Amino acid sequence: MSDLAGRFRELWDEIAPVGRDAGSGGYLRYALTPPELRLREWFRAQADLRGMPVSGDGNGNLFAWWGEPNTGGPNTGGPAGTGAVLTGSHFDSVPHGGAYDGPLGIVSALLAVDELRAAGVTPVRPVVVAAFVEEEGARFGVPCLGSRLLTGEIDADRAAGLRDAAGVSFAEALGHRPAGADPALLGRFTAFVELHIEQGRALVDADAPVAVGSAIWPHGRWRFELRGEGNHAGTTRMGDRRDPMLTFAFTVLAANKEARLRYAHATVGRVAVEPNATNAIPSTVTGWLDARAAAPDTLHDLVEAVRAKAAERARRDGTELTVTRESATPLVTFDGGLADRLAGLLGAPVLPTGAGHDAGVLAAHLPTAMLFVRNPTGVSHSPAESATDDDCAAGVVALARVLEELACH
């Protein structure tokens, strides 16, 4: 193990126990709950150890600054010293998720700053490490909520009213109404580079520890609400039933079929049933469809096909269907010149991804790139997600080189 891999392990071990579920081995780090708040305090402490002042944007996002914060507005290739280079990721997890999705980008960014300092490098543009809030959308339902608020891609009033399963609003969890878009802060950043665990096996197949991202597939979440007639499971004849569970089951199978026909992805991983009793026919079944595809037209056709199949089945079952789009992210093609530049700098392969990230939101507003670190299992959003310390160290070295290239010359 290299010295850097050892230092990575020391820092990683400080956060590894936080929010881990003893039963599944996965993590329960929902946004603005005690485990995630502990990690935010850890972030502040680590920034303080490095003399990096931490600021917030009123939306729950945190920013640790190395170098003097620049207040001169947007940088579009101006003189040295203007703008700032943003990096970082998020702490929150999906239910029972893996350790690396999100936190790896923050830990690696802090260590990259350490590497540059140890090498005697001084930034001519500030390097800013971000910890974005509610990237997964696991608590309040909208993914990348923090970056969407910062960029104005979601209205602050809508975000304030989002509620978790217990009825707690985002504003209540945050402690105040979110501030919303901050053009002045966003304008300080000249580029964003997010390091992330790879959520697939492409790097295993390529036998490479690090890759540069090229694009994020268009994707979104749709809520399918099916209403029928609640009734007794033991006394209601099969022919008399208006059972929304039948419509829902057909819809899940239709989503699987339509996605396979289009070489796309469709997943229904969350469902709510009322009254949720073993001996009762449901009155309402609500399922959330996560749909992704390589092209926007393919995604549109996929969702419309599932909607049509569900509507036809609802007509036959005597149930009612309402489909609501909860979030949608268009095709994101990362800045081609920046991606090519970084791939050449690192000698790394270039890969697309079907997973959403804060980088996908920020890419519409400033030059953005992603770095991926090899995941031996290829599994993510699961306790099986993993990375070796040596590969994580390689990721730190790659990120440090990128930050030096963008912020120190």
C-alpha positions as a Markdown table, in Angstrom:
| # | Residue | x | y | z |
|---|---|---|---|---|
| 1 | Met | 0.0 | 0.0 | 0.0 |
| 2 | Ser | 1.3 | 3.4 | -0.9 |
| 3 | Asp | 1.7 | 6.2 | 1.6 |
| 4 | Leu | -1.2 | 8.1 | -0.1 |
| 5 | Ala | -3.4 | 5.0 | 0.0 |
| 6 | Gly | -2.6 | 4.7 | 3.7 |
| 7 | Arg | -3.6 | 8.4 | 4.3 |
| 8 | Phe | -6.8 | 7.8 | 2.3 |
| 9 | Arg | -7.6 | 4.8 | 4.6 |
| 10 | Glu | -7.0 | 6.8 | 7.7 |
| 11 | Leu | -9.4 | 9.6 | 6.6 |
| 12 | Trp | -11.9 | 7.1 | 5.2 |
| 13 | Asp | -12.0 | 5.2 | 8.5 |
| 14 | Glu | -13.1 | 8.4 | 10.2 |
| 15 | Ile | -16.4 | 8.5 | 8.3 |
| 16 | Ala | -16.9 | 4.8 | 7.5 |
| 17 | Pro | -19.0 | 4.0 | 10.6 |
| 18 | Val | -21.3 | 7.0 | 10.3 |
| 19 | Gly | -24.8 | 6.0 | 9.3 |
| 20 | Arg | -23.9 | 2.3 | 8.6 |
| 21 | Asp | -26.8 | -0.1 | 9.2 |
| 22 | Ala | -25.7 | -3.1 | 11.2 |
| 23 | Gly | -28.2 | -5.4 | 9.6 |
| 24 | Ser | -27.6 | -4.7 | 5.9 |
| 25 | Gly | -24.1 | -3.3 | 6.0 |
| 26 | Gly | -25.4 | -0.4 | 3.9 |
| 27 | Tyr | -25.8 | 3.2 | 4.8 |
| 28 | Leu | -28.7 | 5.3 | 5.9 |
| 29 | Arg | -27.4 | 8.8 | 5.4 |
| 30 | Tyr | -30.5 | 10.7 | 4.3 |
| 31 | Ala | -30.1 | 14.4 | 3.8 |
| 32 | Leu | -30.1 | 16.6 | 6.9 |
| 33 | Thr | -30.6 | 13.6 | 9.3 |
| 34 | Pro | -28.2 | 13.0 | 12.2 |
| 35 | Pro | -25.7 | 10.8 | 10.2 |
| 36 | Glu | -25.5 | 13.2 | 7.3 |
| 37 | Leu | -25.3 | 16.2 | 9.7 |
| 38 | Arg | -22.4 | 14.5 | 11.5 |
| 39 | Leu | -20.6 | 14.2 | 8.2 |
| 40 | Arg | -21.2 | 17.8 | 7.5 |
| 41 | Glu | -19.6 | 18.7 | 10.8 |
| 42 | Trp | -16.7 | 16.4 | 9.9 |
| 43 | Phe | -16.3 | 18.3 | 6.7 |
| 44 | Arg | -16.2 | 21.6 | 8.5 |
| 45 | Ala | -13.6 | 20.2 | 10.9 |
| 46 | Gln | -11.4 | 18.9 | 8.1 |
| 47 | Ala | -11.6 | 22.2 | 6.3 |
| 48 | Asp | -10.7 | 24.0 | 9.5 |
| 49 | Leu | -7.6 | 21.8 | 9.9 |
| 50 | Arg | -6.6 | 22.9 | 6.4 |
| 51 | Gly | -7.3 | 26.5 | 7.0 |
| 52 | Met | -10.1 | 26.4 | 4.4 |
| 53 | Pro | -13.0 | 28.7 | 5.4 |
| 54 | Val | -16.4 | 27.2 | 4.8 |
| 55 | Ser | -19.3 | 29.1 | 3.4 |
| 56 | Gly | -22.9 | 28.1 | 2.7 |
| 57 | Asp | -25.4 | 29.3 | 0.0 |
| 58 | Gly | -28.6 | 29.2 | 2.1 |
| 59 | Asn | -29.7 | 25.9 | 0.4 |
| 60 | Gly | -27.7 | 23.5 | 2.5 |
| 61 | Asn | -24.7 | 23.3 | 0.2 |
| 62 | Leu | -21.3 | 23.8 | 1.9 |
| 63 | Phe | -18.1 | 25.2 | 0.2 |
| 64 | Ala | -14.6 | 25.0 | 1.6 |
| 65 | Trp | -12.2 | 27.5 | 0.0 |
| 66 | Trp | -8.5 | 27.1 | -0.6 |
| 67 | Gly | -7.2 | 30.4 | -1.9 |
| 68 | Glu | -8.8 | 33.8 | -1.6 |
| 69 | Pro | -12.5 | 33.7 | -2.6 |
| 70 | Asn | -12.9 | 35.8 | -5.8 |
| 71 | Thr | -15.9 | 38.2 | -5.9 |
| 72 | Gly | -15.3 | 39.6 | -9.4 |
| 73 | Gly | -18.1 | 37.7 | -11.1 |
| 74 | Pro | -18.1 | 35.2 | -13.9 |
| 75 | Asn | -14.9 | 34.0 | -15.4 |
| 76 | Thr | -15.0 | 33.1 | -19.1 |
| 77 | Gly | -11.3 | 32.9 | -19.7 |
| 78 | Gly | -10.2 | 36.1 | -18.0 |
| 79 | Pro | -6.8 | 36.8 | -16.4 |
| 80 | Ala | -5.2 | 34.5 | -13.9 |
| 81 | Gly | -6.7 | 35.0 | -10.4 |
| 82 | Thr | -10.3 | 35.3 | -11.6 |
| 83 | Gly | -12.8 | 32.5 | -11.1 |
| 84 | Ala | -12.5 | 29.4 | -8.9 |
| 85 | Val | -12.3 | 25.7 | -9.6 |
| 86 | Leu | -15.1 | 23.7 | -7.9 |
| 87 | Thr | -14.8 | 20.1 | -7.0 |
| 88 | Gly | -16.5 | 17.8 | -4.4 |
| 89 | Ser | -19.6 | 15.7 | -4.3 |
| 90 | His | -22.2 | 14.7 | -1.6 |
| 91 | Phe | -22.6 | 12.8 | 1.7 |
| 92 | Asp | -26.2 | 11.5 | 1.5 |
| 93 | Ser | -27.0 | 8.0 | 0.4 |
| 94 | Val | -29.9 | 6.0 | -1.0 |
| 95 | Pro | -31.5 | 3.6 | 1.5 |
| 96 | His | -28.9 | 1.0 | 2.4 |
| 97 | Gly | -26.5 | 2.3 | -0.2 |
| 98 | Gly | -22.8 | 1.9 | -0.6 |
| 99 | Ala | -20.0 | 3.7 | 1.2 |
| 100 | Tyr | -18.4 | 5.3 | -1.8 |
| 101 | Asp | -21.2 | 7.0 | -3.8 |
| 102 | Gly | -20.7 | 10.6 | -3.0 |
| 103 | Pro | -18.3 | 10.7 | 0.0 |
| 104 | Leu | -15.4 | 9.5 | -2.2 |
| 105 | Gly | -15.5 | 12.7 | -4.1 |
| 106 | Ile | -15.3 | 14.8 | -1.0 |
| 107 | Val | -12.5 | 12.8 | 0.7 |
| 108 | Ser | -10.5 | 12.7 | -2.5 |
| 109 | Ala | -10.9 | 16.5 | -3.0 |
| 110 | Leu | -9.5 | 17.2 | 0.5 |
| 111 | Leu | -6.6 | 14.8 | -0.1 |
| 112 | Ala | -5.9 | 16.4 | -3.5 |
| 113 | Val | -5.6 | 19.7 | -1.8 |
| 114 | Asp | -3.1 | 18.1 | 0.6 |
| 115 | Glu | -1.1 | 16.6 | -2.3 |
| 116 | Leu | -0.9 | 20.0 | -4.0 |
| 117 | Arg | 0.2 | 21.7 | -0.9 |
| 118 | Ala | 2.8 | 19.1 | -0.1 |
| 119 | Ala | 4.2 | 19.6 | -3.6 |
| 120 | Gly | 4.5 | 23.4 | -3.0 |
| 121 | Val | 1.8 | 24.3 | -5.5 |
| 122 | Thr | -0.1 | 27.5 | -4.9 |
| 123 | Pro | -3.4 | 28.1 | -6.7 |
| 124 | Val | -3.8 | 31.2 | -8.8 |
| 125 | Arg | -7.5 | 30.5 | -8.8 |
| 126 | Pro | -9.2 | 29.3 | -5.6 |
| 127 | Val | -10.0 | 25.6 | -5.3 |
| 128 | Val | -13.4 | 25.0 | -3.7 |
| 129 | Val | -14.5 | 21.7 | -2.2 |
| 130 | Ala | -18.3 | 21.3 | -2.2 |
| 131 | Ala | -20.6 | 19.1 | -0.1 |
| 132 | Phe | -23.9 | 19.3 | -1.9 |
| 133 | Val | -27.1 | 18.5 | -0.1 |
| 134 | Glu | -29.8 | 15.9 | -1.1 |
| 135 | Glu | -28.1 | 14.6 | -4.2 |
| 136 | Glu | -29.8 | 11.2 | -4.1 |
| 137 | Gly | -33.3 | 12.6 | -3.6 |
| 138 | Ala | -33.9 | 9.7 | -1.1 |
| 139 | Arg | -35.5 | 11.9 | 1.5 |
| 140 | Phe | -37.3 | 14.7 | -0.3 |
| 141 | Gly | -37.8 | 13.0 | -3.7 |
| 142 | Val | -35.9 | 15.4 | -6.0 |
| 143 | Pro | -32.4 | 14.3 | -6.9 |
| 144 | Cys | -29.5 | 16.9 | -7.0 |
| 145 | Leu | -31.7 | 19.2 | -5.0 |
| 146 | Gly | -28.8 | 21.3 | -3.7 |
| 147 | Ser | -27.3 | 21.9 | -7.1 |
| 148 | Arg | -30.7 | 22.5 | -8.7 |
| 149 | Leu | -31.4 | 25.2 | -6.1 |
| 150 | Leu | -28.0 | 26.8 | -6.5 |
| 151 | Thr | -28.5 | 27.0 | -10.3 |
| 152 | Gly | -32.1 | 28.0 | -10.2 |
| 153 | Glu | -33.3 | 24.8 | -11.9 |
| 154 | Ile | -35.9 | 24.3 | -9.1 |
| 155 | Asp | -38.0 | 27.1 | -7.6 |
| 156 | Ala | -37.1 | 27.8 | -3.9 |
| 157 | Asp | -40.8 | 27.7 | -2.9 |
| 158 | Arg | -41.3 | 24.3 | -4.5 |
| 159 | Ala | -38.2 | 23.0 | -2.8 |
| 160 | Ala | -39.2 | 24.4 | 0.6 |
| 161 | Gly | -42.4 | 22.5 | 0.4 |
| 162 | Leu | -41.0 | 19.1 | -0.5 |
| 163 | Arg | -41.8 | 16.6 | 2.3 |
| 164 | Asp | -40.2 | 13.4 | 3.4 |
| 165 | Ala | -42.1 | 10.2 | 4.4 |
| 166 | Ala | -42.7 | 11.6 | 7.9 |
| 167 | Gly | -44.2 | 14.8 | 6.6 |
| 168 | Val | -41.1 | 17.0 | 7.4 |
| 169 | Ser | -40.6 | 19.7 | 4.8 |
| 170 | Phe | -37.2 | 20.5 | 3.3 |
| 171 | Ala | -37.5 | 24.0 | 4.8 |
| 172 | Glu | -38.1 | 22.5 | 8.3 |
| 173 | Ala | -35.1 | 20.2 | 8.0 |
| 174 | Leu | -32.9 | 23.0 | 6.7 |
| 175 | Gly | -34.1 | 25.3 | 9.4 |
| 176 | His | -35.2 | 28.0 | 7.1 |
| 177 | Arg | -36.6 | 28.6 | 3.6 |
| 178 | Pro | -34.0 | 27.8 | 1.0 |
| 179 | Ala | -32.4 | 30.8 | -0.6 |
| 180 | Gly | -32.7 | 29.5 | -4.1 |
| 181 | Ala | -30.5 | 30.5 | -7.1 |
| 182 | Asp | -27.3 | 32.4 | -6.4 |
| 183 | Pro | -26.0 | 33.7 | -9.7 |
| 184 | Ala | -23.2 | 35.7 | -7.9 |
| 185 | Leu | -21.8 | 32.5 | -6.2 |
| 186 | Leu | -22.2 | 30.4 | -9.3 |
| 187 | Gly | -20.5 | 33.1 | -11.3 |
| 188 | Arg | -17.4 | 32.7 | -9.2 |
| 189 | Phe | -16.8 | 29.2 | -10.6 |
| 190 | Thr | -14.9 | 28.7 | -13.8 |
| 191 | Ala | -15.1 | 24.9 | -13.9 |
| 192 | Phe | -16.5 | 21.9 | -11.9 |
| 193 | Val | -14.8 | 18.5 | -11.6 |
| 194 | Glu | -16.6 | 15.8 | -9.7 |
| 195 | Leu | -14.8 | 12.6 | -8.8 |
| 196 | His | -17.1 | 9.6 | -8.3 |
| 197 | Ile | -17.0 | 5.8 | -7.9 |
| 198 | Glu | -17.8 | 4.2 | -11.2 |
| 199 | Gln | -21.3 | 2.7 | -11.1 |
| 200 | Gly | -20.6 | -0.1 | -13.5 |
| 201 | Arg | -17.8 | -2.4 | -14.7 |
| 202 | Ala | -16.3 | -0.5 | -17.7 |
| 203 | Leu | -13.0 | 0.2 | -15.8 |
| 204 | Val | -12.7 | -3.4 | -14.7 |
| 205 | Asp | -13.0 | -4.4 | -18.4 |
| 206 | Ala | -10.5 | -1.7 | -19.4 |
| 207 | Asp | -8.1 | -2.6 | -16.6 |
| 208 | Ala | -7.8 | 1.1 | -15.7 |
| 209 | Pro | -8.1 | 2.7 | -12.2 |
| 210 | Val | -9.5 | 6.0 | -13.4 |
| 211 | Ala | -11.6 | 7.3 | -16.3 |
| 212 | Val | -12.9 | 10.7 | -17.5 |
| 213 | Gly | -16.7 | 11.1 | -18.0 |
| 214 | Ser | -18.1 | 12.1 | -21.4 |
| 215 | Ala | -21.8 | 12.2 | -20.9 |
| 216 | Ile | -24.8 | 11.4 | -18.7 |
| 217 | Trp | -27.8 | 9.7 | -20.2 |
| 218 | Pro | -31.1 | 11.6 | -20.0 |
| 219 | His | -33.2 | 10.3 | -17.2 |
| 220 | Gly | -36.1 | 11.1 | -14.9 |
| 221 | Arg | -38.6 | 9.9 | -12.3 |
| 222 | Trp | -42.3 | 9.5 | -12.8 |
| 223 | Arg | -44.9 | 8.8 | -10.2 |
| 224 | Phe | -47.6 | 6.3 | -11.2 |
| 225 | Glu | -50.6 | 6.6 | -8.9 |
| 226 | Leu | -53.3 | 3.9 | -9.3 |
| 227 | Arg | -56.6 | 4.1 | -7.5 |
| 228 | Gly | -59.1 | 1.3 | -7.2 |
| 229 | Glu | -61.6 | 0.1 | -4.5 |
| 230 | Gly | -60.3 | -1.2 | -1.2 |
| 231 | Asn | -62.2 | -4.2 | -0.1 |
| 232 | His | -62.0 | -7.5 | 1.9 |
| 233 | Ala | -59.6 | -10.1 | 0.5 |
| 234 | Gly | -61.8 | -13.0 | 1.6 |
| 235 | Thr | -65.2 | -11.9 | 0.6 |
| 236 | Thr | -64.8 | -10.0 | -2.6 |
| 237 | Arg | -65.3 | -12.1 | -5.7 |
| 238 | Met | -62.4 | -11.9 | -8.2 |
| 239 | Gly | -64.7 | -10.7 | -10.9 |
| 240 | Asp | -66.0 | -7.9 | -8.7 |
| 241 | Arg | -62.6 | -6.4 | -7.8 |
| 242 | Arg | -61.1 | -3.1 | -8.9 |
| 243 | Asp | -57.6 | -4.0 | -7.7 |
| 244 | Pro | -54.9 | -1.3 | -8.5 |
| 245 | Met | -52.2 | -3.9 | -7.6 |
| 246 | Leu | -53.0 | -5.8 | -10.7 |
| 247 | Thr | -52.6 | -2.7 | -12.8 |
| 248 | Phe | -49.4 | -1.9 | -11.0 |
| 249 | Ala | -47.9 | -5.3 | -11.5 |
| 250 | Phe | -48.7 | -5.1 | -15.2 |
| 251 | Thr | -47.1 | -1.7 | -15.4 |
| 252 | Val | -43.8 | -2.9 | -13.9 |
| 253 | Leu | -43.6 | -5.8 | -16.4 |
| 254 | Ala | -44.5 | -3.4 | -19.2 |
| 255 | Ala | -41.7 | -1.0 | -18.1 |
| 256 | Asn | -39.2 | -3.9 | -18.2 |
| 257 | Lys | -40.3 | -5.0 | -21.6 |
| 258 | Glu | -40.3 | -1.6 | -23.2 |
| 259 | Ala | -36.9 | -0.7 | -21.8 |
| 260 | Arg | -35.3 | -3.9 | -23.1 |
| 261 | Leu | -36.8 | -3.3 | -26.6 |
| 262 | Arg | -35.1 | 0.1 | -26.6 |
| 263 | Tyr | -31.8 | -0.9 | -25.0 |
| 264 | Ala | -32.8 | 1.6 | -22.2 |
| 265 | His | -33.2 | 1.2 | -18.5 |
| 266 | Ala | -36.5 | 1.2 | -16.5 |
| 267 | Thr | -36.7 | 0.5 | -12.8 |
| 268 | Val | -39.5 | 0.5 | -10.3 |
| 269 | Gly | -37.8 | 0.4 | -6.9 |
| 270 | Arg | -40.2 | 2.2 | -4.7 |
| 271 | Val | -43.8 | 1.5 | -4.0 |
| 272 | Ala | -46.5 | 2.6 | -1.5 |
| 273 | Val | -49.7 | 0.7 | -0.9 |
| 274 | Glu | -52.8 | 1.7 | 1.0 |
| 275 | Pro | -54.0 | 0.4 | 3.3 |
| 276 | Asn | -51.0 | -2.0 | 3.2 |
| 277 | Ala | -52.8 | -4.9 | 4.9 |
| 278 | Thr | -52.4 | -8.6 | 4.1 |
| 279 | Asn | -56.1 | -9.3 | 4.1 |
| 280 | Ala | -57.2 | -6.2 | 2.2 |
| 281 | Ile | -57.5 | -5.4 | -1.5 |
| 282 | Pro | -55.5 | -2.1 | -1.9 |
| 283 | Ser | -57.3 | 1.1 | -2.5 |
| 284 | Thr | -54.2 | 2.9 | -3.9 |
| 285 | Val | -50.9 | 1.7 | -5.2 |
| 286 | Thr | -48.2 | 4.3 | -6.0 |
| 287 | Gly | -45.0 | 3.4 | -7.8 |
| 288 | Trp | -42.1 | 5.4 | -8.9 |
| 289 | Leu | -40.5 | 4.7 | -12.4 |
| 290 | Asp | -36.9 | 5.6 | -12.9 |
| 291 | Ala | -36.2 | 5.7 | -16.6 |
| 292 | Arg | -33.0 | 6.3 | -18.5 |
| 293 | Ala | -31.9 | 6.1 | -22.1 |
| 294 | Ala | -28.9 | 7.0 | -24.3 |
| 295 | Ala | -31.0 | 9.6 | -26.3 |
| 296 | Pro | -33.8 | 12.0 | -25.3 |
| 297 | Asp | -36.2 | 10.6 | -28.0 |
| 298 | Thr | -35.7 | 7.1 | -26.8 |
| 299 | Leu | -36.4 | 8.1 | -23.2 |
| 300 | His | -39.6 | 10.0 | -24.3 |
| 301 | Asp | -40.8 | 7.0 | -26.3 |
| 302 | Leu | -40.1 | 4.6 | -23.4 |
| 303 | Val | -42.1 | 6.6 | -20.8 |
| 304 | Glu | -45.0 | 7.2 | -23.2 |
| 305 | Ala | -45.1 | 3.5 | -24.0 |
| 306 | Val | -45.2 | 2.5 | -20.3 |
| 307 | Arg | -47.9 | 5.2 | -19.7 |
| 308 | Ala | -50.0 | 3.9 | -22.6 |
| 309 | Lys | -49.7 | 0.3 | -21.4 |
| 310 | Ala | -50.6 | 1.2 | -17.9 |
| 311 | Ala | -53.6 | 3.3 | -19.0 |
| 312 | Glu | -55.0 | 0.4 | -21.1 |
| 313 | Arg | -54.6 | -2.0 | -18.3 |
| 314 | Ala | -56.2 | 0.4 | -15.9 |
| 315 | Arg | -59.2 | 0.6 | -18.2 |
| 316 | Arg | -59.5 | -3.2 | -18.2 |
| 317 | Asp | -59.1 | -3.4 | -14.4 |
| 318 | Gly | -61.6 | -0.6 | -13.6 |
| 319 | Thr | -58.8 | 1.5 | -11.9 |
| 320 | Glu | -57.7 | 5.1 | -12.4 |
| 321 | Leu | -54.2 | 6.2 | -13.4 |
| 322 | Thr | -52.4 | 9.5 | -12.8 |
| 323 | Val | -48.8 | 9.9 | -14.0 |
| 324 | Thr | -46.8 | 12.8 | -12.7 |
| 325 | Arg | -43.2 | 13.7 | -13.7 |
| 326 | Glu | -41.3 | 14.4 | -10.6 |
| 327 | Ser | -37.9 | 15.2 | -12.1 |
| 328 | Ala | -36.2 | 15.1 | -15.5 |
| 329 | Thr | -32.6 | 15.6 | -16.5 |
| 330 | Pro | -31.8 | 16.1 | -20.2 |
| 331 | Leu | -28.8 | 14.5 | -22.0 |
| 332 | Val | -25.7 | 16.0 | -20.5 |
| 333 | Thr | -22.6 | 16.1 | -22.7 |
| 334 | Phe | -19.7 | 17.3 | -20.6 |
| 335 | Asp | -17.5 | 20.0 | -22.0 |
| 336 | Gly | -15.8 | 18.2 | -24.9 |
| 337 | Gly | -12.7 | 20.3 | -24.9 |
| 338 | Leu | -12.3 | 19.9 | -21.1 |
| 339 | Ala | -12.9 | 16.2 | -21.2 |
| 340 | Asp | -10.4 | 15.6 | -24.0 |
| 341 | Arg | -7.9 | 17.8 | -22.2 |
| 342 | Leu | -8.2 | 15.9 | -19.0 |
| 343 | Ala | -8.2 | 12.5 | -20.7 |
| 344 | Gly | -4.9 | 13.5 | -22.5 |
| 345 | Leu | -3.5 | 14.8 | -19.2 |
| 346 | Leu | -4.3 | 11.6 | -17.3 |
| 347 | Gly | -3.9 | 9.1 | -20.2 |
| 348 | Ala | -7.3 | 7.8 | -19.1 |
| 349 | Pro | -10.2 | 6.2 | -21.0 |
| 350 | Val | -13.4 | 8.3 | -21.6 |
| 351 | Leu | -16.7 | 6.8 | -20.5 |
| 352 | Pro | -20.4 | 7.8 | -20.5 |
| 353 | Thr | -22.7 | 7.0 | -17.6 |
| 354 | Gly | -26.3 | 6.3 | -17.0 |
| 355 | Ala | -26.2 | 7.7 | -13.4 |
| 356 | Gly | -27.2 | 11.2 | -12.5 |
| 357 | His | -24.9 | 13.5 | -10.6 |
| 358 | Asp | -24.6 | 17.2 | -9.5 |
| 359 | Ala | -22.1 | 17.5 | -12.3 |
| 360 | Gly | -25.0 | 16.9 | -14.7 |
| 361 | Val | -26.9 | 19.9 | -13.3 |
| 362 | Leu | -23.9 | 22.2 | -13.2 |
| 363 | Ala | -22.8 | 21.3 | -16.7 |
| 364 | Ala | -25.6 | 23.6 | -18.1 |
| 365 | His | -23.9 | 26.5 | -16.4 |
| 366 | Leu | -20.2 | 26.1 | -16.5 |
| 367 | Pro | -17.5 | 23.8 | -18.0 |
| 368 | Thr | -17.8 | 20.5 | -16.1 |
| 369 | Ala | -16.0 | 17.2 | -16.1 |
| 370 | Met | -16.2 | 13.9 | -14.1 |
| 371 | Leu | -13.6 | 11.4 | -13.0 |
| 372 | Phe | -14.6 | 7.8 | -12.2 |
| 373 | Val | -12.7 | 5.5 | -9.9 |
| 374 | Arg | -12.8 | 1.7 | -10.6 |
| 375 | Asn | -15.4 | -0.3 | -8.8 |
| 376 | Pro | -14.3 | -4.0 | -8.8 |
| 377 | Thr | -17.8 | -5.3 | -8.2 |
| 378 | Gly | -19.5 | -3.0 | -10.7 |
| 379 | Val | -22.3 | -2.7 | -8.1 |
| 380 | Ser | -23.6 | 0.6 | -6.8 |
| 381 | His | -26.4 | 1.8 | -4.6 |
| 382 | Ser | -25.7 | -1.3 | -2.6 |
| 383 | Pro | -23.4 | -2.5 | 0.2 |
| 384 | Ala | -21.5 | -4.4 | -2.4 |
| 385 | Glu | -20.1 | -1.2 | -3.9 |
| 386 | Ser | -16.4 | -1.1 | -3.3 |
| 387 | Ala | -13.0 | 0.3 | -4.3 |
| 388 | Thr | -9.4 | -0.6 | -3.3 |
| 389 | Asp | -7.4 | 2.0 | -1.4 |
| 390 | Asp | -4.8 | 2.0 | -4.2 |
| 391 | Asp | -7.4 | 2.8 | -6.8 |
| 392 | Cys | -8.8 | 5.6 | -4.5 |
| 393 | Ala | -5.2 | 6.9 | -4.2 |
| 394 | Ala | -4.9 | 6.9 | -8.0 |
| 395 | Gly | -8.1 | 8.9 | -8.1 |
| 396 | Val | -6.7 | 11.4 | -5.7 |
| 397 | Val | -3.5 | 11.8 | -7.8 |
| 398 | Ala | -5.7 | 12.2 | -10.9 |
| 399 | Leu | -7.9 | 14.8 | -9.3 |
| 400 | Ala | -4.8 | 16.7 | -7.9 |
| 401 | Arg | -3.3 | 16.8 | -11.4 |
| 402 | Val | -6.6 | 18.1 | -12.8 |
| 403 | Leu | -6.9 | 20.8 | -10.1 |
| 404 | Glu | -3.3 | 21.8 | -10.7 |
| 405 | Glu | -4.0 | 22.1 | -14.4 |
| 406 | Leu | -7.1 | 24.2 | -14.0 |
| 407 | Ala | -6.3 | 26.3 | -10.9 |
| 408 | Cys | -2.6 | 26.6 | -10.6 |
| 409 | His | -1.4 | 27.7 | -14.0 |
